[in-house]
Each structure stands twice: as C-alpha cells, then as structure tokens.
Amino acid sequence: MITNKNKRDAYLNSMGWLDVPIKNKGKKVWVHIPFHLNELDVVLKYLRSS
C-alpha cells in the first residue's frame, strides 16, 4: 500500500540540490535550491538563459 508518507519520501529521495550563484548588491551569494530530478532540464534551461 502506498501511503502519502511513502510518496513524499520517494519524492524527497529523488530531489537534487543545486548551488546557484545570485548577485546581491554586487556580491555573489550562493543559494542552495532543491529541485525535483524530473525538472532538471527546466532548471538547466533557466540557468543557461540567466
């Protein structure tokens, strides 16, 4: 039986973490963002466009 907790755990286990540099008042700040692996191509497109 798949419970909501199991679904959530499976979802969290397939998360990736990305460190992205963001300029804030001229300083480079590294931000740690979670993303779902299904969205990896979306994230990469976003990073290339920025």
N, C-alpha and C positions, 0 to 999 in steps of 0.2 A: 504494500500500500504506500503510495506516495503522499506524504503529508506536506503541508505548506512549509514546515521547517526543513524538510528534506529538499524541497525545491529551492528554498532560499540558500541552503548550504551548497547545493550544486551550482547555483548561480554565482555565489561568492567564490567558490573554488575555481570558477572559470573567469574570474576577473584578472585583468592585468593592471599593473601600476606603471604610471608614466611620470617622469620628471620633466616638466616643461618650463623653460625659462620665460619669464614675463618681465618686461621692463616696467619698473615702478619708480617714478621720479628720477629717471636716469640710472637707477641701479638695476642690476639683473637679479631677479628673485626667482628661486626655483620653487615651483609648485608641484606637489605630489598629487596626481589625479588618478582615481580609479576609472577604469573603463571596462566594458564587457568585451570579451575577445571577438564576439560577433561584430562589434563596431570598430574593429581595428582599422579596417580600410577607410572608414569615415574619419577616424582620428588622424590617420596619416595624411589624407587629403587636406584636412583642416590645417595640419602643421605645415604642409608644403605651401598652402595658399597664404599663410600668415607671414 
